């Protein structure tokens, strides 16, 4: 297992380069991700990799380490209750609210290698038969450029497509290529992929009806979480929804979000004070 | 404890799978081919899941699948094909004959848990951890 001094070094290295906190308890993550890298570089161990980094932190090795640590561990339909809530309640509500324009904008804000964005696209295609009559813009972003490039390519290993993805959707939306599985061009074209750092001011990406920002805030310090959450209010329409990871919460960080009652997933809407506009539920009951 | 019937003619596969599946909290029964599996299923109607290889001697996986799904007097567990066969047409064929899910070998514990969950046994799903 990783030595404490090596863990401390990697934590500092990670924070200096990304602004994000590694935090305690990530020994298994570091071992799992960096031992194969060490071996591929001909380094005997994780300790040897750290020693190499101490001397050449700005090297390609440093970039490779950062890339492995910033590429999130993700899968199709991660935390299925999120997609159940989207399918059964949140998307129907949004589509009802947008029925006049038939336009929907969705942002997968930490998409990693794209499985979250493709899960949303597949769900829209399979569970909302009228979606072809809608203009749906799906933006998928991530800090990691290699991850975004992989996501845009839409090709996944046999293991990746078996984690979370029902077999019927695999055969419906993918085809086998050279031992891997390639998503259909039709679904790939639904999504715009770009690199984006949530800790930096957002570029002009407009406002969304739905933002998925899952399993990334946990990497940040409390002040950084607060900053990201407050900027996300500007990127979400007043009656839109923000979804966080299953183990995450905005509680205690900002007054600008309040939880959506009755959801199994971690869903928020902007508070009235942040948006100045009543939410969908309030409009219905008012 | 949920009972799972593992049907595979490879002892190596059964051994590897046994480790994974008992770790996942399942009680295992094993068969080397479809004929044995059918006998076991009739003797143990509480079997909740069958993990079913395709290509086996005596009675292959597709034949067993068709037999079970074709006779409603037999117990009707969840059936997950577990095979190297990865051609979409064959996958669809298995699904059309009543397979609930489909695992393409090689597999690991995470894949088995995911597939059990997708087949409706959601207690096996892994939750996100940060």
Interface residues (C-beta under 8 A of the other chain):
Chain A: X75 X78 X79 X80 X158 X159 X162 X163 X164 X166 X167 X168 X170 X171 X175 X176 X215 X218 X245 X246 X247 X248
Chain B: X86 X87 X88 X91 X92 X95 X101 X102 X103 X104 X107 X108 X110 X111 X114 X115 X117 X118 X122 X125 X127 X128 X129 X130
